[in-house]
Amino acid sequence: MSRVCELTGKGPMVGNNVSHANNKTRRRFLPNLSEVTLGSEILDRSFKLRISNAALRTVDHRGGLDAFMAKAKDVELSDKALKIKKEIDKAKAAQA
């Protein structure tokens, strides 16, 4: 399982550990991922996603999974999230 957020595409970054003696050794900064169940109001279903905590805050800020997916770029989304987005768009079109 890769350490990449399914909604934002945020992955590991690289940098240095710097000691008191200013010795530098390479390290990885991993995203803060958590397994979360998010509900779609339009589809009346819930989906289990592995997303970063920053993405979870963004989903709450935008007003839920449906609103987040409406503004999300297809390039950043995982295959699973892209499938959810297409289902939501199809359901919105059917309602209108």
Secondary structure, 3 states (H helix, E strand, C coil): CCCCCCCCCCCCEEEEEECCCCCEEEEEECCCEEEEEEEECCCCEEEEEEEEHHHHHHHHHHCCHHHHHHHCCCCCCCHHHHHHHHHHHHHHHHHC
